[in-house]
Amino acid sequence: MVEKAREALKLGITELHIVGGLHPSLPFSYYTDMLKALSALNPGRRRGDESQTKKSAESQRLLTSSPTPRLQLKCFTAIEILHLAWLAKKSVEQTLRELKDAGLESLTGGGAEIFRKEVRSAIAKGKESAEEYLDVHRTWHRLGGRSTCTMLFGHVESLADRVDHLRQLRALQDETRGFVGFVPLPYQPENNDIPVKTPPTGFDALRTLAVSRIYLDNFDHITAYWVGLGLKLAQVALSYGADDLHGTIIEEHIFHMAGATSPQLQTEMEMVKAIRETRRTPVQRNTFYETIKIWGDATTATEAEPPSGKSKVLEDNLATA
């Protein structure tokens, strides 16, 4: 894992997004050691260590608010945290404290699915309950942590189930203000056993994004996840409430294992081009939606040249976002 991260840093990544299954025998120390080893690779300083230089837009074509963007570790879903607490024989709070001390900076939002118990049992039997999912994030937020949250839509749930899901996320956000963004995820039916013949339509995806933007009035950011939507529909989604397309990504497994046909990655300049085509200004962000770069209208030589060369280590199975 450390070697994969080291290779990826050469391409300029700013976040490692690490999730996995519930390994039955790896000790808790495996995960804390992994975080410590990955943190040791960090070429930059901790968030908040650098003051941003303010320049007017007229005098600046390209703003870099962090000269050396720091690698940030966004790891583990709520069910993984519960599993690690069980392995460590510790409370969820103590488990999160130790992971944070080891280098964990943000929890991922995966695994929310749909909160309604009957739907959850039908699509993810045995997974953590909605209450457990929310409580893990609540505890993390109370420790000063930030996280994202998700909703998997377009399978066996009703529209009322979606609204209830959003309601519970909004209520927790009112309580903690710990979510940095919401990511609605369209269900991918091809390699799944749930009896859904077709994935959500583009219309349904755009409607869900628009309703999410209106209803989640206490969330700063809504993501149009291009891996699940496709880049062209994600472009359109920027006019339906979304303000984020997610990352370039080097390699993604979960959606593609489920049958997604989108590319494994987008280059930085492909993302910049897609955003410019919507007449918006491209901004590269970090895990916490802090600005790394703002692109002006002109294309520089640096922008025109995507990273060259391929790494076998990365091509094998590195997953980042």
ZIMO-V605643 format. One record per backbone hydrogen bond with DSSP energy under -1.0 kcal/mol. CO is the residue of the C=O (numbers start at 1). NH is the residue of the N-H. Records with the same first field share a line. If there is no record, write none. Layout:
BEGIN
CO: NH, NH
END
This chain:
BEGIN
1: 5
2: 6
3: 7
4: 8
5: 9
8: 11, 13
9: 12
14: 72
16: 74
18: 76
21: 23
27: 30
28: 32
29: 33
30: 34
31: 35
32: 36
33: 37
34: 38
35: 39
36: 40
38: 41
39: 42
46: 49
63: 294
72: 16
73: 105, 106
74: 18
76: 108
77: 81
78: 82
79: 83
80: 84
81: 85
82: 86
83: 87
84: 88
85: 90
91: 95
92: 96
93: 97
94: 98
95: 99
96: 100
97: 101
98: 102
99: 104
100: 103
106: 75
107: 148
113: 152
116: 120
117: 121
118: 122
119: 123
120: 124
124: 127
129: 133
130: 134
131: 135
132: 136
133: 137
134: 138
135: 139
136: 140
137: 141
138: 142
139: 143
140: 145
141: 144
146: 107
147: 180
149: 183
151: 185
153: 187
158: 162
159: 163
160: 164
161: 165
162: 166
163: 167
164: 168
165: 169
166: 170
167: 171
168: 172
169: 173
170: 174
171: 175
172: 176
173: 177
178: 147
181: 149
182: 223
183: 151
185: 153
189: 192
194: 196
201: 205
202: 206
203: 207
204: 208
205: 209
206: 210
207: 211
208: 212
209: 213
210: 214
211: 215
212: 216
215: 217
216: 219
221: 182
222: 243
225: 229
226: 230
230: 234
231: 235
232: 236
233: 237
235: 238
236: 239
237: 240, 242
244: 224
248: 266
253: 257
254: 258
255: 260
258: 191
267: 271
268: 272
269: 273
270: 274
271: 275
272: 276
273: 277
275: 278, 280
276: 279
282: 295
284: 292, 293
286: 289
290: 286
292: 65
293: 284
294: 63
300: 304
311: 315
312: 316
313: 317
314: 318
END
